[in-house]
Structures are given as structure tokens and as C-alpha cells.
Amino acid sequence: MYKCGLVLPLLAFGFCSVLQAYKWTSTLEENMHVSACVDGNVSFPWSMVTEGKEEKILDIDWLFQAPGKENVSFATYVDDNFVTNKDRFTFIPNAGLFLQGAQSRDAGRYYVIVSLHDPKCRLTSAQRMVTLTVADRPPATRDDALHVTLRDAVRDDVTEDWTLQLHCGLFVDFGHPPADVVWTTPSGEVRNSSYQDNGTFVLSVSSPVQGGNYSCQLHPSAPAARCLTATSPLNAAAQLYVDDKDVRLSFLEARQKEIVIQLSNLSTQFSQLNEKMDHFFNNPKELIKHRNSSSCVDWLEFDQRSGVQTVYVSGEPVTVYCDQTTDNGGWIVFQRRNDASVDFYRGWAEYRIGFGDPMGNFWLGLDTLHSLTTSRSYELRVDLQKYDLTKGHATYSGFYVEGAPHNFALHFDKFVGGNAGDSLSFHRGQQFSTKDRDHDNSGGCAQKFHGAWWFHACLHSNLNGDYGRFASSQGLNWLTFGSSYSMKFTEMKIRPM
């Protein structure tokens, strides 16, 4: 044994072991991923083989990095001795590290660093990293199997094209980490789900629809899916045969329902209009008040019901939805999401003028929002609901957006409070970005997260993303309330201060 008297970067040992020099096996992938189930065993494939050189191994050091934390050393192998401050870990020479009974807290990144030097004391090192994902529960469906169902078609408000909606489920638990499914079309094309809806993964198929078998199955790489038993019915794919008759019937039923809804809305609006006309006929002085109404607070004097009203900004009429229920009412709602019926992945022009139905999913429009918020001082309220039906809200004072020359930059005085926490201050002062107008500080945030927002670099919130039960900051995101998981319901509203 020779001595070098060196202080190593990781551990201070001044000697070399009698182990022969090693190199990584050719089968080892760098920065690879390993999945395990709770209580399962894990082998980290860090095997090494003899290189045949005169280099000697000084030590092997292992580090662990939990999500969002710094990496820390937890084990070392030196002078033929393996020492660790974590139980359940053992070292198998010439094979790697072995973890017995994995737990959720073991998930994260693991690094192995081998320090070597030759008889001339020239120091070298080699490093590998692996990411471990631990699934603490497998997915579950209502009857322990997957089913594909065909539901009503959905019309795109922009293109006005109809899309067929195939649902795969019905999940009562997506597992953790959440599982996903993949679809196979009649042509053999493998596709991801378009979005999630009430315990199902949805595949949207644009017209013309290809006839044949559509199948769905759990994504083979999903960690939670790997925790299913070998005999679980969820391991099998589900399929549905779709023919031209099914397609025509689905489109026809969807159109009929749309017409019924439109007629119902027209009937409701007609009844409300008649009531207002009767009211103004019997109270002519309030007609003057109505013509001077500049907010939903003014409407509270003679109509306490939530619904569509007209307010006047600088003498010009603006149609808005008034929320007269939340926190004593008086709110002008300018954004609402409660299902996937309206596509929010739109361009700059549409976000300026607004889109959707004020009675359902809609965006009021940046030009109107600018006119309203610069006419007087407003407070902002954001209402949220998770998929477990937990509700939250956040309020801000002094809210306004600048005009088109400044790309509708976001401003407010401060976060006032609310159990949803503050996920908007990160975006204060930012200009609005859409998929065709990029004004963020990172580049391409609107395209990356399929939305339109006051992106920074990139987001702590985004309530205009794709609708569905997403993770990884996709969908309708409010970091301080749902972490990286998407919301089931969002509503943004303003009220004069």
C-alpha cells in the first residue's frame, strides 16, 4: 500500500485501499431513473469492472438529495469498510447499493462518487446519478378495471369544429405519484390523453373520426402502475369499437344539447329582462340610477341576484357577470373555469376582446379589464377549488392592468390575505403573454404551460392553462394552494374599494 497524504474533496483519507481499479459497466445509463413501490427493494445499478490499470480506489461516497433540498453525504466505503447513517442500505462489492423496504422519504436523487489515484498520486474521480421515485399507492378504479366510454362531442369555440370525446376510467384514485394512461387509435398511433375529467382520462378525436378500436391502458412507465399486483385487471387494456353511426349520433346529441342550453339561457335572460322592465316601469327613478351604474355594487341597490348585468365605464355600456353572493357581493367576474368546454389556449387578439359565456367558462377581455380597473380603485379576489373539493381564496388591494401599449401589465398594491396564499406577487409588474405574444422573462412560458398569463420566469400561478387533473405545474395552477396540481374551479373578480 502506498500513501499520498492528500485531503480529498469529499472525505479526508491519506491512504489507498487494496481494491483494484474499476470503471463503470457499459450498461449503466447516466442520470437514469429507478422506480419502486413502498416496502419494495431497490438495486442501484452502479456496478464496476476491473480496468487493469494501477489506479487504486481511495473511497466511494454516496450522497442523497431530497426534492427541494441540498444533497448530503449518507454513506462511504473506504478501506474495505462500508459505513452509513441510514438504515436499510447495504453495499454489494462490484454490484452497487441495495435499499431494502423503500419508503416515500427515500425518493430523490442519489449520487455515487468514486475517488481514485495512481502511484504518482494523481487524483481522479468518477460520478453517477440516479433518480428514485417511490409510489406509495397504486391507482384504483370504481370496479377494479378500465373502461372506455363514448360521450357527447364538444365544439371548439374558436374553430367551431366538433371533437369526439373518449373517456378512460373510472378512477377513484389516480395513485401516488398520479398514474396516466396512453391511447392507441385504430391506425396504431399511440397518443397521450388530452385532459382529465371527473376521474377519467379523455382523448379528443377531431373530425373526420377514424372508425375502429380505440384502446387505453396505464402508462407502462408510471411508478404507481408498477405497484399493481400481477393479476390486477388494471394491467389490461380497455377498448371500444367506434363506427360511423356512433360518431354521427354523438355529434347530433351534442348539437341538440347545445341548442337546448341556448334556448334555456335565452328564456332565462328574457324572463330577467321582463322583470327588470316591470321594475323600472314601477320605479322610474331607478332607471336613472341604472344608466349611472358603474359596478356590480351599484346594482345591489335594486337587484341582489347574481347574473349578467350592464355597467357603464366612461359612459360606454359593458356587459359583465355580477357575483352578488360572495363576501357581500358587488363583484365583477372577469374569469371563470369549471370544466373543459371552452379552450383557453388562445392568441393575443382573443384575450384582448374576451371569449366564452359569462354564465359558464369565460374571459372578459384585457381591453375591458383595463377600462374598468383604471376608472377607479379595485380589489381583486381569486376563488379556487381543488379536486378534493377543498376551497380557497386570495385577495389583493389596488388591482389594475395597464393598456395595450404596455401589454396589459399586472399591478396591485399588496396581498391582503386568504387561505389560498399569495401566488400572484411573483407576477406583479409582468406583461401579459399568449402563445403568439411572448412578454415573459424566460421565453415561451405560454407555449410551455399551454396558457395565457402574466408570466415571469415562468410561474407561481396560471389560471388560464389547460383544464384537467394535471400535475407538474400544468393546468390551472396556484402554487401556494395546490402546489403543482391543477384546480377544479377558478374564478377571478374585482370590486371597487
Sequence and secondary structure as in RCSB ss.txt:
>XXXX:A:sequence
MYKCGLVLPLLAFGFCSVLQAYKWTSTLEENMHVSACVDGNVSFPWSMVTEGKEEKILDIDWLFQAPGKENVSFA
TYVDDNFVTNKDRFTFIPNAGLFLQGAQSRDAGRYYVIVSLHDPKCRLTSAQRMVTLTVADRPPATRDDALHVTL
RDAVRDDVTEDWTLQLHCGLFVDFGHPPADVVWTTPSGEVRNSSYQDNGTFVLSVSSPVQGGNYSCQLHPSAPAA
RCLTATSPLNAAAQLYVDDKDVRLSFLEARQKEIVIQLSNLSTQFSQLNEKMDHFFNNPKELIKHRNSSSCVDWL
EFDQRSGVQTVYVSGEPVTVYCDQTTDNGGWIVFQRRNDASVDFYRGWAEYRIGFGDPMGNFWLGLDTLHSLTTS
RSYELRVDLQKYDLTKGHATYSGFYVEGAPHNFALHFDKFVGGNAGDSLSFHRGQQFSTKDRDHDNSGGCAQKFH
GAWWFHACLHSNLNGDYGRFASSQGLNWLTFGSSYSMKFTEMKIRPM
>XXXX:A:secstr
        SSS   S  S   EEE TT  TTEEEEEETT  EEE   EEE  SS EEEEEEEEEE TTS  EEEE
EEETTEEEESSTTEEEETTTEEEESS  GGG EEEEEEEEEE TT  EEEEEEEEEEEEESB  EETTSS EEEE
EEEEE TTT  EEEEEEEE EEE TBTT  EEEE TT  EEE SEEETTEEEEEEESS   EEEEEEE TT TTG
GGS TT GGGS EEEEE HHHHHHHHHHHHHHHHHHHHHHHHHHHHHHHHHHHHHHH HHHHHHHHT  SHHHHT
TT  S EEEEEEETTEEEEEEEE SGGGS EEEEEEESSSSS     HHHHHH EE TTSSEE  HHHHHHHHTT
S EEEEEEEE TT  EEEEEEEEEEE  GGGTT EE SEEEE TT   SGGGTT   BBTTB  SSSS HHHHTT
S B  SSS SEETTS  SS  TT SSEEHHHHTTS  SEEEEEEEE 
